[in-house]
């Protein structure tokens, strides 16, 4: 039957201290012990291992090859002890975000990049989905945080206001209305209009506003996202009425935005599960967005 090996950390510490300092007196000071305690630990280690670790030469201790080999084998042990005594390593946290294209493209991508540069131990997974899928994904616990501009209140999810804004009219810089300060609903009568598709609640709201002032624009195209509608307007196809946030954040230089005189208002929300606390990494990203969202003339902090 093999003899059971046991280990003594004080003996290993005495060996390492003596190897690195060269004398028992310096090793004792380093360990906060007496010289006799250091000598006793070395003698015990030699007796237990059956090896001569130090040779006595005129009152000095010279390490043997066996001492050097044992000291090298102890490196992993002392590296582990250093990690225990040192500052805790930041564990990598993952944030699963879901957002519709208008928020995800460009806007969120930029802020995710700056967030990760500031917090390199974090990891972000971004899913681009329609607003209905944002709510569904949070309900099914496939995501930690969502962004949406649609008020789809459901049991099990929490909508936290993020930005508020009023409708704007977006157009190419050479459009005839680009010089106007405000666009009235009646101004759209007979004008080429890029509309959002009927699945958007805002489409019906706009039609009600236009019908109230007997204004009938000429719809030349439809788009399922504000992002696409503004891009079509930029190409000179006509005007579009959209939520300026966050499109104005990255389109202000090549598209003209003007207030649209109506009661159409928008709210952007953070979407989180309502059954427990929001993960700390999600709270950190929400705070990052609030702090670093650039101001613009058409939206405000909620």
C-alpha positions in Angstrom: 0.0 0.0 0.0 1.4 3.4 -1.0 2.4 5.8 1.8 0.0 8.7 2.0 1.7 12.0 1.2 0.9 15.1 3.3 1.8 18.7 2.7 2.7 21.6 5.0 2.2 25.1 3.6 4.4 26.7 6.3 7.3 24.4 5.2 6.8 25.3 1.5 6.6 29.0 2.4 9.9 28.7 4.4 11.6 27.0 1.5 10.5 29.7 -1.0 11.4 32.5 1.3 14.8 31.1 1.9 15.4 30.4 -1.8 14.5 34.0 -2.6 16.1 35.8 0.3 19.3 33.7 0.7 19.5 33.7 4.5 17.4 32.5 7.4 17.4 35.9 9.0 16.0 37.6 5.8 13.5 34.7 5.3 12.4 35.1 8.9 11.8 38.9 8.5 9.8 38.2 5.2 7.6 35.6 6.9 7.3 37.4 10.2 8.8 34.5 12.1 11.9 33.8 14.2 15.0 32.4 12.6 14.6 29.2 14.6 11.1 28.7 13.2 12.4 29.0 9.7 15.2 26.5 10.4 12.8 24.1 12.0 10.4 24.2 9.0 13.3 23.5 6.6 14.5 20.6 8.8 11.0 19.2 8.9 10.6 19.5 5.1 13.9 17.7 4.6 12.9 14.9 7.0 9.5 14.5 5.4 10.8 14.4 1.8 14.0 12.5 2.6 16.0 15.1 0.6 18.9 17.3 1.5 17.6 20.7 0.4 20.3 23.0 1.8 24.0 22.4 2.4 25.7 24.2 5.3 28.9 25.9 4.1 30.7 28.1 6.7 27.5 29.2 8.3 25.7 29.8 5.0 22.9 27.7 3.5 23.3 26.8 -0.2 20.3 25.3 -2.0 20.8 21.9 -3.6 19.4 20.8 -7.0 16.6 19.0 -5.1 15.6 22.4 -3.5 15.6 24.2 -6.9 13.5 21.4 -8.4 11.0 21.4 -5.6 10.8 25.2 -5.6 9.9 25.1 -9.3 7.2 22.5 -8.7 5.7 24.8 -6.1 5.2 27.6 -8.6 1.6 26.7 -9.5 0.7 26.5 -5.8 2.0 30.0 -5.0 0.5 31.4 -8.2 -2.9 30.1 -7.1 -2.4 31.7 -3.6 -1.5 35.0 -5.3 -4.8 34.9 -7.2 -6.7 34.2 -4.0 -5.1 37.1 -2.2 -5.3 39.5 -5.2 -8.3 41.5 -6.4 -11.2 39.4 -7.6 -11.3 38.7 -11.3 -14.3 40.3 -13.0 -16.6 37.5 -14.2 -17.9 37.9 -17.8 -21.5 38.9 -17.8 -23.8 38.5 -20.9 -26.5 41.0 -21.8 -29.1 39.7 -24.3 -30.7 42.7 -26.1 -33.6 42.6 -28.5 -34.8 45.7 -30.5 -36.6 46.6 -33.8 -34.5 47.7 -36.8 -35.0 51.4 -36.3 -33.3 51.2 -32.8 -30.9 48.4 -33.5 -29.2 49.7 -36.7 -26.6 52.3 -36.2 -28.1 53.7 -32.9 -27.8 50.7 -30.6 -24.8 49.4 -32.5 -22.8 52.5 -31.6 -23.8 52.5 -28.0 -23.1 48.8 -27.6 -19.6 49.4 -28.9 -18.9 52.2 -26.5 -20.4 50.2 -23.6 -18.2 47.2 -24.3 -15.1 49.4 -24.7 -15.8 50.8 -21.2 -16.7 47.4 -19.8 -14.4 44.8 -21.6 -15.5 42.0 -19.2 -19.1 42.3 -20.5 -20.5 40.4 -23.5 -23.6 41.6 -25.5 -25.8 39.6 -27.8 -28.1 41.7 -30.0 -31.2 40.4 -31.7 -33.1 42.5 -34.3 -36.8 41.7 -34.4 -40.2 43.5 -34.9 -41.6 45.2 -31.8 -44.1 42.4 -31.3 -41.2 39.9 -31.0 -39.4 42.2 -28.6 -42.3 41.8 -26.1 -42.6 38.1 -26.8 -38.9 37.5 -26.4 -38.9 39.2 -23.0 -42.0 37.2 -21.9 -40.3 34.0 -22.9 -37.1 35.0 -21.0 -35.0 34.7 -24.1 -33.7 38.3 -23.6 -32.8 40.5 -20.6 -33.6 43.9 -22.2 -35.6 45.2 -25.1 -36.2 48.6 -26.7 -39.4 49.5 -28.4 -41.4 52.5 -29.5 -44.7 50.7 -29.3 -46.9 50.6 -26.2 -47.6 46.9 -26.1 -48.4 46.5 -22.5 -48.5 42.8 -21.4 -48.6 41.0 -18.1 -45.1 39.9 -17.3 -43.2 42.7 -18.9 -42.3 46.2 -17.6 -42.1 49.2 -19.8 -39.7 51.9 -18.5 -40.0 55.3 -20.4 -36.7 56.3 -22.0 -37.4 59.1 -24.6 -40.4 61.1 -25.7 -40.9 62.9 -29.0 -43.4 64.5 -31.4 -43.9 63.6 -35.0 -41.7 65.1 -37.7 -41.8 65.4 -41.4 -38.6 64.1 -43.0 -37.5 65.0 -46.6 -34.6 65.5 -48.9 -32.6 68.7 -48.5 -33.8 70.0 -51.9 -37.5 69.4 -51.2 -39.7 72.5 -51.6 -40.8 72.3 -47.9 -37.2 72.1 -46.6 -37.1 75.9 -45.9 -40.3 75.8 -43.8 -40.0 75.9 -40.0 -43.1 73.7 -39.4 -45.2 71.4 -41.7 -49.0 71.6 -41.3 -51.2 68.6 -42.1 -53.0 70.6 -44.8 -49.6 71.2 -46.5 -49.5 67.5 -47.4 -52.6 67.7 -49.6 -51.5 66.4 -53.0 -47.9 65.9 -51.9 -45.9 62.7 -52.5 -45.9 60.7 -49.2 -44.0 57.7 -48.1 -46.2 56.0 -45.5 -45.6 53.4 -42.9 -47.5 50.1 -43.6 -50.9 49.6 -42.1 -49.6 47.2 -39.4 -48.3 50.3 -37.7 -50.8 52.0 -35.3 -49.3 55.3 -36.3 -50.5 54.9 -39.9 -54.2 55.0 -38.7 -53.4 58.0 -36.4 -51.8 59.9 -39.3 -54.8 59.2 -41.6 -57.2 60.5 -38.9 -55.2 63.7 -38.6 -55.2 64.2 -42.4 -58.8 63.3 -42.7 -59.7 65.9 -40.1 -58.3 68.7 -42.2 -59.3 67.2 -45.6 -55.7 66.7 -46.6 -55.1 63.9 -49.2 -51.5 63.2 -50.0 -50.4 61.0 -52.8 -48.9 57.8 -51.3 -46.1 56.8 -53.6 -44.6 54.1 -51.4 -44.9 52.2 -48.1 -42.2 51.1 -45.7 -42.3 48.8 -42.6 -39.8 50.8 -40.7 -39.1 54.5 -40.1 -35.5 53.7 -41.0 -36.6 52.7 -44.5 -39.2 55.5 -44.9 -36.6 58.1 -44.1 -34.1 56.6 -46.6 -36.8 56.7 -49.3 -37.5 60.3 -48.5 -33.7 61.0 -48.7 -33.8 59.6 -52.3 -36.3 62.4 -53.2 -39.5 60.2 -53.5 -41.4 62.5 -51.2 -42.1 63.3 -47.6 -42.6 60.9 -44.7 -44.0 61.4 -41.2 -42.1 59.5 -38.5 -40.9 59.3 -34.9 -37.7 61.4 -35.1 -36.0 59.2 -32.4 -33.5 57.7 -33.0 -33.4 58.3 -36.7 -32.5 62.0 -36.3 -29.4 60.9 -34.3 -27.7 59.7 -37.5 -29.6 61.3 -40.3 -29.5 65.0 -39.4 -26.7 65.7 -41.8 -28.3 64.4 -45.0 -32.1 64.6 -44.3 -34.2 67.6 -43.3 -36.4 67.1 -40.3 -39.2 69.6 -39.6 -41.9 69.5 -36.8 -45.2 68.2 -38.0 -48.0 70.2 -36.4 -50.2 67.4 -34.8 -51.0 65.7 -31.6 -49.0 62.6 -32.7 -46.5 61.7 -29.9 -44.2 58.9 -29.4 -42.5 57.2 -26.4 -39.5 54.9 -26.4 -39.3 52.3 -23.7 -36.9 49.9 -22.1 -38.6 46.5 -21.8 -37.7 44.2 -19.0 -39.2 41.1 -17.3 -41.6 42.1 -14.5 -41.3 39.0 -12.4 -37.9 39.7 -10.8 -35.1 42.2 -10.4 -33.5 43.6 -13.6 -30.0 42.1 -14.1 -27.2 44.4 -13.1 -25.7 44.4 -16.6 -29.0 45.4 -18.0 -29.3 48.3 -15.5 -25.7 49.3 -16.4 -26.6 49.5 -20.1 -29.8 51.4 -19.5 -27.8 53.9 -17.5 -25.2 54.1 -20.3 -27.8 54.9 -22.9 -29.4 57.6 -20.7 -26.1 59.2 -20.1 -24.7 59.0 -23.6 -27.7 59.6 -25.9 -27.0 62.8 -27.7 -29.5 65.6 -27.4 -31.5 66.6 -30.4 -34.2 69.2 -31.2 -37.1 66.7 -31.5 -36.8 64.3 -28.5 -36.4 64.6 -24.7 -35.5 62.4 -21.8 -38.6 60.7 -20.4 
